[in-house]
Amino acid sequence: MRGPGTWWRMKSTPAKVEAYTRWSFHMFAVIELLAAGLPAFAEVGPGRPASWLMLLVVVLHAATCAVTASRALDWTRGRRAQPVRLLWTLTAVTAVIAVLTFVIADHGLKGEVADNAGIFSVVVIFGVGNVTLGVRDRKRVLGIVGGFAAGSALLALLLGTPGPGALVTAMVVLISGGALAFTAVFSVWLLDAVYELADARETRARLAVAEERLRFGRDLHDVIGRNLAVMALKSELAVQLARRERPEAVEQMIEVQRIAQDSQREVREVVRGYREADLGVELAGAQGVLAAAGIDCSVDGAEAAGLPGEVQSALAWVVREGTTNVLRHGNAVRCAVTLKVTEGQVVLTVENDGMRTAGAQEDAGRSVGAGSGLAGLRERLAVVDGTLEAGPVGGEAFRVVARVPLGPAGPEAASGPEAASAPVSDPVARGSAVAAVPGGAS
């Protein structure tokens, strides 16, 4: 059963900032109603038609401001075209309602025109702030604020306000409207910056994977490129000699066979370098990468040094893949990596709170069900008779648990070079070596 805060926790950080910005400008409409509509209604008197009309026009202006703010923020995020007509509509409604506040207050308050200056200023100020929300150019923003201030002074003079009072009204609109316009511009800039940072974070993870794949491709090219060229030449030479029934053809094919075997051995050495990772290095790298991404990461891996070589290699890949999932599939704030040796087995746990977002839940579900990353980890762990469990915990956390049994001699067994050079099954065909991730050993 979802609690009252689930809706908020399921949002990503950029979505939270957007929701906060959107509802802040919606609250401005409520503030306008409380600051202008209700005081005017109470001052004129509930029993008079002018009070209801004054309240109605303020509610209409506040509603127009709220709709304009929503459409302008949608335009900022690229979800719709710039609401130019709505911006002009809000400008016209602000001007008309500003005039009506003078007329209604003048008749409703028996000619006490000075009492309507506050209502007039509030309406114009909130109109300025919401209009600038849909404008990008700074010069236009300044022009809008200055135009509203000058128009307010002119309108006040035309409707009978004394010169000093009109000047005060213009200054109030200029300062307060400018402050609200600055708030609107800064809010849009901050929202764009948050989304750009989120995109940069995703791009950084993708670039790290792409860079590792390119490095692997370059290594393979350097290793087997020349050998394949030599094999092609010698094979062509063997064909020509065979057609002439020359015995040297057999020697050439023997040489081709030797080069092919050498190439196979060299490719295995390259792949083994990618498959065999140092667990201590991976733990430190994971902590550094997650900390750089703004994630509070705690690592407890003091017992990693005494583990067998093949066990360290398999668990190091679990740390790599777990770090990738935290960076790419979730919106984690905290992550804990724990390594323990108990009851003849080593247990590695990677847990984060990235399941708070709906997108992370969906990605994690795909990873558990059919993702190639976790499937590759299960294959690596199977070589050392290990198992892998991955899935959500408590609805808000995602946990990956790898268990590897140890021999009767304990962690010190098979920790020498013989274990480190243990063979692996078909590493090239599996193709998982290119799935290196940020934080991996380079």
Protein Blocks (a to p, Z undefined) as FASTA:
>chain_A
ZZfklmmmmpcfklmmmmmmmmmmmmmmmmmmmmmmmmmmmmnopkbmklmmmmmmmmmm
mmmmmmmmmmmmmmmnopaccdfklmmmmmmmmmmmmmmmmmmmmmmnnopamlmmmmmm
mmmmmmmmmmmmmpfblklmmmmmmmmmmmmmmmmmmnopafklmmmmmmmmmmmmmmmm
mmmmmmmmmmmmmmmmmmmmmmmmmmmmmmmmmmmmmmmmmmmmmmmmmmmmmmmmmmmm
mmnopaklmmmmmmmmmmmmmmmmmmmmmmmmmmpccfklmmmmmmmmmmmnopacdddf
fkmmmpcfklmmmmmmmmmmmmmmmmmmmccfbdcdddddeehiacdddddfklmpmklm
mmmmmmmmmpcklmmmmmmmmmnopacddddehhlaccddddddddfkojmnokamklmm
pccehkllnommmmccehiaZZ
